Amino acid sequence: VPTCLRVLLPLPLPAFDFLPPFDLREQITTAPESYLGYRFVVPWQQGVRVGIVVGARELKASGALELRESISFLDDEPFITPIATQLIDSLADHSLTPAGLVLRDLLPVGLNVNLQHDVRLVEGATLGVSSHAELTTDWRPSESINPSELDFLRRQGVLLERAHIIPDTVQQLVPHKPEDDALAGKSKANQRRALDYLWDVGKIDSAAALSRAVNVPASAVRVLITK
């Protein structure tokens, strides 16, 4: 019997039903309750969104044809507890508030994350539409394909998708190598001061911050970075 997952998005809406990803369908059908509280990436409008699995239900075979297939889990364990999913439903019922708004207010982090969303064709799929020619069986970023074309291929069942979180990154200056002949001479004094300071502190947020810290011209720091 097909099983669908109820996925709640942080929007003023109730939960929506999605089919599990094809490669996880049998696994999820065996024990759907064990996936309560997981973060799940689903297709939404002309992109993808992250939601929380808040329930599951069995479908008639014909009912599965009406649902969209979800994309992937983001976690190896529940992001929130099953009890928390019940609390969201209870608060929504008692306050007459869409469950998605309750989720958004109770969980301000973890759902609006930067995602790397990749797509490819199913092995053996053939397309006669020239505008899809750039999509092959190799993974590529979804943003390189027109969203309406992706949705068309998704509905035809010839598209595979995956998604993962892009870690937050911080750009900083760190010392790469010690002073050498390229910094010799009186004219390079400001560059040497900047480099000495950078070795002392280990890292700094920007070239401008390094320039201010040692009171040298920004141009000296830029030249030092190039060297």
C-alpha positions in Angstrom: 0.0 0.0 0.0 1.5 3.4 -1.0 2.4 5.7 2.0 2.7 9.4 1.9 4.3 11.8 4.4 2.6 14.9 5.7 5.2 17.7 5.5 4.7 21.0 7.2 6.3 24.1 5.8 7.0 27.4 7.7 4.2 29.1 5.8 0.6 30.1 6.7 -0.7 26.7 5.5 -1.6 23.3 6.8 0.6 20.2 6.1 0.8 18.8 2.6 1.1 15.2 1.5 4.2 14.1 -0.5 5.3 10.8 -1.8 8.7 9.6 -0.3 11.7 9.7 -2.7 11.6 6.6 -5.0 14.8 5.1 -3.5 13.4 5.4 0.1 9.8 4.5 -0.6 10.0 0.9 0.6 12.0 1.8 3.7 9.6 4.6 4.7 6.5 2.5 4.0 7.8 -0.1 6.4 8.0 2.3 9.4 6.7 5.8 8.4 6.2 6.9 12.1 10.0 6.7 12.6 10.5 9.7 10.3 8.4 12.1 12.4 10.3 15.3 13.1 12.8 14.9 10.2 13.6 17.8 8.0 12.5 17.1 4.4 13.2 18.9 1.1 10.2 19.1 -1.1 9.4 20.8 -4.5 7.5 24.0 -3.9 6.3 26.3 -6.6 9.3 26.9 -8.9 11.9 25.9 -6.3 12.4 23.7 -3.2 11.5 24.3 0.5 12.5 22.6 3.7 9.7 21.3 5.9 9.2 19.0 8.9 7.5 15.5 8.6 4.5 15.7 11.0 2.7 12.5 10.0 2.1 9.8 7.5 -0.9 8.0 6.0 -1.6 5.2 3.6 -2.9 5.9 0.1 -5.0 4.1 -2.4 -2.9 3.2 -5.4 -4.7 5.8 -7.5 -4.1 8.5 -4.9 -0.4 8.3 -5.4 -0.7 9.6 -8.9 -2.0 12.9 -7.6 0.9 13.6 -5.3 4.4 15.1 -5.9 7.5 13.2 -5.0 9.6 14.6 -2.2 13.4 15.1 -2.7 15.5 14.1 0.3 16.0 14.1 4.0 18.4 16.6 5.4 19.2 14.7 8.7 20.2 11.3 10.0 18.0 11.7 13.0 14.8 13.8 13.9 15.4 17.5 13.9 12.5 17.9 16.4 10.9 15.2 18.6 7.6 13.5 17.7 6.1 15.1 20.8 7.0 18.5 19.3 5.1 17.7 16.1 2.1 16.8 18.2 2.5 20.1 20.1 2.4 22.1 16.9 -0.9 20.4 15.8 -2.4 21.0 19.3 -1.4 24.7 19.3 -2.7 25.2 15.8 -6.1 23.6 16.7 -6.5 25.6 19.9 -5.4 29.0 18.5 -7.1 28.5 15.1 -3.8 29.3 13.5 -2.3 27.6 10.4 0.1 24.9 11.6 2.8 26.3 9.3 2.8 29.6 11.2 3.1 27.8 14.6 6.0 25.9 13.2 7.7 29.1 12.0 7.3 30.8 15.4 8.4 27.8 17.4 11.3 26.9 15.1 13.0 30.1 13.9 16.1 28.3 12.8 16.9 25.3 10.6 14.2 25.6 8.0 15.4 28.6 6.0 18.8 27.1 5.1 20.9 27.5 1.9 20.5 24.3 -0.2 22.5 22.8 -2.9 19.8 21.3 -5.2 21.1 19.0 -7.9 19.2 17.2 -10.7 19.8 14.6 -13.4 17.8 12.4 -15.7 16.9 8.8 -14.9 19.2 6.3 -16.6 17.8 5.4 -20.0 15.5 8.4 -20.2 15.3 9.9 -23.6 13.9 13.4 -24.3 12.7 14.7 -27.6 12.5 18.3 -26.6 15.5 20.3 -27.6 15.2 22.7 -24.7 16.0 19.8 -22.3 19.2 18.8 -24.2 21.5 20.3 -21.6 20.2 17.9 -18.9 21.9 14.5 -18.9 22.3 11.6 -16.5 25.1 13.5 -14.7 24.3 15.6 -11.6 24.2 19.3 -12.2 22.9 22.3 -10.2 19.1 22.8 -10.6 19.5 26.6 -11.1 21.1 25.9 -14.5 17.7 24.5 -15.8 14.6 26.5 -16.3 12.2 25.9 -13.3 9.2 25.2 -15.5 11.2 22.6 -17.5 12.3 20.9 -14.2 8.7 20.8 -13.1 7.6 19.2 -16.4 10.4 16.6 -16.2 9.5 15.9 -12.5 5.9 15.2 -13.4 7.0 12.9 -16.2 8.9 10.8 -13.7 12.3 11.1 -15.5 14.0 13.4 -13.1 16.2 12.5 -10.1 16.9 15.1 -7.4 19.1 15.5 -4.4 19.6 18.3 -1.9 22.0 19.1 1.0 22.7 22.1 3.2 25.4 24.4 2.1 27.5 25.1 5.2 27.8 28.7 6.3 31.2 30.1 5.5 33.3 33.0 6.8 36.0 34.7 4.8 39.1 35.7 6.8 42.7 36.6 6.2 45.2 34.1 7.6 49.0 34.1 7.2 50.2 31.9 4.4 54.0 32.0 4.6 56.6 33.9 6.7 58.4 37.0 5.5 60.8 36.5 2.6 62.9 38.6 0.2 59.7 40.0 -1.5 59.2 42.1 1.7 62.8 43.3 2.1 63.6 47.0 2.1 62.4 50.2 3.7 59.6 50.6 1.2 58.0 47.3 2.3 57.9 48.3 6.0 54.1 48.7 6.1 53.7 45.2 4.5 56.0 43.7 7.1 54.1 45.3 9.9 50.8 44.0 8.6 52.3 40.5 8.2 53.8 40.4 11.6 50.5 41.5 13.2 48.7 38.8 11.2 51.1 36.1 12.4 50.5 37.3 16.0 46.7 37.2 15.9 46.4 34.2 13.5 43.5 35.6 11.5 41.5 38.7 10.9 38.2 39.4 9.2 39.2 41.6 6.2 42.0 43.6 4.6 40.3 46.8 5.8 40.4 45.4 9.4 44.1 44.6 9.1 44.8 48.0 7.7 43.1 49.7 10.6 44.7 47.4 13.2 48.3 48.3 12.2 47.6 51.8 10.9 49.0 51.2 7.4 47.5 52.1 4.0 45.0 49.7 2.6 47.1 49.5 -0.6 50.0 48.0 1.4 47.7 45.3 2.7 46.4 44.6 -0.8 49.9 44.2 -2.1 50.8 41.9 0.8 47.8 39.7 0.0 48.9 39.4 -3.6 52.4 38.5 -2.5 
